[in-house]
Amino acid sequence: MASNNCIRNGRWCVALTCGIFLLLQSLTVAAQGSTVAPTDDAIARSIVEKADKVRFPAEGFQVDIVINSLRPDKEADTRKYRVLSKGNENTVVMVTEPAAERGQIILMKGRDLWVFMPEVSQPVRISLAQRLTGQVANGDLARANFAGDYNPKIIGTEKIGNDIFQILELIAVDRSVTYQRVVYWVNEKSGWPLKAEFYSLSNRLMKKCSYENFQTLAGRVRPTRLVMEDALRNGEKSVLDYSDMKLRDLPDKVFTKEYLKKLD
C-alpha cells in the first residue's frame, strides 16, 4: 500500500514539474516575443522622434530665422526673428525686423500661445494655426514637436534618387495643434526629413514643405532652409533660412508672461 502511494505521488510530482516547466517556457517565449517585435506604432513614433532631433536640439537653444515670402508680381516680404526654445514645450519668438514691429514677442507654453505687443499692456492669446507671415503659421516657428503633437503611422515607402524614404501619416492629437494631418517623408537610413504635406481639418491640402540645405548647426547636421508653398495659390511661398544656432542654458523664468518685457 505504501509503495503504491509513493508511486502515485511520484507520478503526480513529475506531472506537476512538467506542467510548471511548460508554463514558464511559454511565458518566457511570450516575453521575448514582445521585446523583439515592437509595434508598428512604436516604430513610427521612433522615426518621428529621430527626425525631430535632426530638425532642432532637444536642449535649450537660440536660432535666428529670416523669412522671405514671395508672391507673383510682388516684391518679396522679408522678416527676421530670433527664437529661444527649451525642451519642445517652451518657446519665445522675437521679431527683430522690420523695425516697426521690433519688440513683438510670441510666447509658447505647451500648446498655449500669447503675443506681446509694446503698445498693449497685456499679452493676447493666439492660436498655433494662425498665420504669422506669408505661408508660415505661428506654430511653424513656435512649436515643431511632431512627436508630441501627432499620432504617427507608417503608410508606405518611396525611393527618391538613391534613398528610401518612410512615408508617415501624422494625425493631430487634438484640434489645438497647427495642422490636423501631416504626410511626412523621412529618410529610412539617416532619419533626415525630406518633405511634408499639411492638411486642414476638412482634409484639404493647404501647404507643402521641403527641408533643404543641410549644414552643421549646434553640433549636428540639420536642414537650414525650409520652403513652404501654398498648395492652393500657385507661386506663393515662404523661404525660411536658419542661422547662428547655438545651445543655451535658458532658465524657466524666460518662458513666462512676466518676463517678456525684459527680453530684447
Buried (B, 14 or more C-beta within 10 A) or exposed (E): EEEEEEEEEEEEEEEEEEEEEEEEEEEEEEEEEEEEEEEEEEBBBBBBBBBBBBBBBEEBBBBBBBBBBBBEEEEEBEBBBBBBBBBBBBBBBBBBEEEEBBBBBBBBEEBEBBBBBEEEEEBEEBBBBEEBBBBBBBBBBBBBBBBBBBBBBBEEEEEEEEBEBBBBBBBBEEEBBBBBBBBBBBBBEBBBBBBBBBBEEEEEEBBBBBBBEBEEBBEEEBBBBBBBBBBEEEEBBBBBBBEEBEEBEBEEEBBBEEBBEEBE
